Amino acid sequence: MTDLPPNPQNSDTASDAALELLRKLRQKQGNWVEWGMAIAQLQKSGYNPQDIFEATGFEPIQQNQVIVGAQVYNSIEQVGASPAVRSHYSTRGSDILYELRLLTNSERAAAAELTFQNQVDADEAKEVAKAIKDFSRFPTLPDGFSNHPGDAVAYQCWKLARQYSDLQERSRLIAKGLRFAYSPTARKQIEQLLTDFTVVPKRPAPILPFFRLESEEELPRLVPVAGELPLKAEDLQAVPIVEQIEPFRMVKFAGEQAWVPLPGWQVILGASDPVVILCKSDRLPNQTQPKSETVLVVCDRAVQEWDDGSYFVVDNAGELDFQWFETAPSIPLLGRIIVVVRPKKILDEEITKDSWQIDE
């Protein structure tokens, strides 16, 4: 870890600023927020996560955590989080702020205050963020609960407690709800569960329609067309170089438009207006997979009528979001999710490049 990698964008003379950032990261100078900003700057300059790891000791997964955590910290600082919260999270808690990444800036600040006051860990911070995000989707507030983030968590506990007949689990959720409840009316709603043992059965959410690409035949390659003969040399030279972007062999041409090849599954062929959205799998609702991976979410923009067996794309505070609605929502639906495609698993990519190894 003594040799610093050259800047890939300027291999002859590496940037002095980049070398200084690498040195500070290697010596752990500054706080974790500064580390996140420095790593983000290095990656924008062309350094890949593996180069940074070899030069500084920051593993790629840790790089991602501090980059995103620093972005969340800067956003709560901009919207006026309390000095105590800023002071606390400036020295620790990158894993906690990372879990708040899907919230809006104002929600992040409120959630950071809540996690600080209640001294939650990263796992509980993830639950807090989900409760706040789910609560924000209500067109009107549930009876007895205010729009305070503590009441959002309390409502989630109240809702879950009513679904359990097991007294131990029910009591745990009631205690957690009382711990987070902010308004007296929210506390009253939860306290009523101490004497009301009615069980409201949980309605299971539908399963997302995942497909896994399994074979090379399911990964076609897009090739640009020069035209039909007779052609001139200039026509051939005018065809742009096509660069495939893994793991789905997505292709970009001049301009903003891009295309991605998909197999001729019936669900794809039957779509009237399919559009692909790229995201990490942990952005999808009701996902408990420990490892996040890039997925393709294919939605049909022509289907904007609600049904309780599908997930839909919606506009949530100016950003696209995916959601299942148990009852007809009051917000517009932008399209129905028809399939979520996982990338093909490749055990050894280097072997697949040598046909003689495959043949053997």
LINJOLIN-V392496 format. One record per helix or strand of 3 or more residues. SS is the DSSP state (h for helix, s for strand). FROM is the first residue (numbers start at 1). LEN is the number of residues. If there is no record, write none. Layout:
[[SS;FROM;LEN] [SS;FROM;LEN]]
This chain:
[[h;16;11] [h;32;13] [h;49;8] [h;60;19] [h;83;7] [h;94;5] [h;105;14] [h;122;15] [h;149;13] [h;167;14] [h;184;11] [s;210;3] [h;216;3] [h;233;5] [s;243;3] [s;250;3] [h;266;4] [s;274;7] [h;281;3] [s;294;7] [s;311;6] [s;319;6] [s;335;8] [h;349;4] [h;355;5]]
